[in-house]
Amino acid sequence: MRRTRAGRLQRELQIGNPEVSLEQTMVAMQKAQIGFQATLTVRNRLVSAYSEIMNMQV
């Protein structure tokens, strides 16, 4: 959802909407980036844990 909001704000800023500020757009983009990085980190840890479990000898 944050990426959608960031994209919408970016488009509005580009077309010159006076209700959208550069600061507001940059904050939304940074929030989207942080959320994406957090999701990617969790996914990588899950994949690593899965690989470790699959390599365990029973």
C-alpha positions as CSV (number, residue, x, y, z in Angstrom):
1,M,0.0,0.0,0.0
2,R,2.8,2.4,0.8
3,R,4.4,1.9,-2.6
4,T,1.1,2.8,-4.2
5,R,0.8,5.9,-2.2
6,A,4.4,6.9,-2.9
7,G,3.8,6.4,-6.6
8,R,0.6,8.4,-6.6
9,L,2.3,11.3,-4.7
10,Q,5.2,11.1,-7.2
11,R,2.9,11.4,-10.2
12,E,1.0,14.3,-8.5
13,L,4.2,16.1,-7.8
14,Q,5.4,15.7,-11.4
15,I,2.2,17.1,-12.9
16,G,2.5,20.1,-10.5
17,N,-0.3,19.5,-8.0
18,P,0.1,22.3,-5.5
19,E,-1.4,20.2,-2.7
20,V,1.6,17.7,-2.8
21,S,5.0,18.8,-1.5
22,L,8.4,17.4,-2.3
23,E,9.0,16.6,1.3
24,Q,5.7,14.7,1.6
25,T,6.6,12.7,-1.5
26,M,10.1,11.9,-0.3
27,V,8.9,10.7,3.1
28,A,6.4,8.4,1.4
29,M,9.0,7.0,-0.9
30,Q,11.4,6.4,2.0
31,K,8.6,4.6,4.0
32,A,7.9,2.4,1.0
33,Q,11.6,1.6,0.7
34,I,12.0,0.7,4.4
35,G,8.9,-1.5,4.2
36,F,10.3,-3.3,1.1
37,Q,13.7,-3.8,2.7
38,A,12.1,-5.2,5.8
39,T,10.0,-7.6,3.8
40,L,13.0,-8.7,1.8
41,T,15.0,-9.3,5.0
42,V,12.3,-11.5,6.4
43,R,12.0,-13.5,3.2
44,N,15.7,-14.0,3.1
45,R,15.8,-15.3,6.7
46,L,12.9,-17.6,6.0
47,V,14.6,-19.0,2.9
48,S,17.9,-19.5,4.9
49,A,16.1,-21.2,7.7
50,Y,14.2,-23.5,5.3
51,S,17.5,-24.4,3.6
52,E,19.2,-25.1,6.9
53,I,16.3,-27.4,8.0
54,M,16.3,-29.2,4.6
55,N,20.1,-29.9,5.0
56,M,19.7,-31.4,8.5
57,Q,20.4,-35.1,8.8
58,V,17.7,-37.1,10.4
